[in-house]
C-alpha cells in the first residue's frame, strides 16, 4: 500500500504518533498486569517503528508512507 501525504499531513501524523508514544509510556507505567504491560510495549514498538519511517520524509515536498 502506498499513501501520499502533504507536508502538513505528515507533520500532523508525526505529532499524533509522538503523542501516542507518550501516552503509551504512561499507560504502561500504570499497568499492573504483566500481560497488559507487554501488550502496551509491543504497541509502543510498532508505533515507534512507524514514526521512525515517517521522520525522514516529513520535510520533503511529497511524502509517501
KAVENPE-V336250 format. One line per field, one symbol per residue. ss: DSSP state (H for helix, E for strand, L for the rest). phi: phi as a letter, one per 20 degrees, with the letter a starting at -180 (. if undefined). A space follows every 50 residues. Layout:
ss: ???
phi: ???
This chain:
ss: LLLEELHHHHHHHHHHHHHHHHHHHHHHHHLLLHHHHHHHHHHHHHHHHH HHHHHLLLLLLLEEL
phi: .ccecfgffffffffffgfffffffffffefefgffgffffffgffffff ffffgfefeffcddc
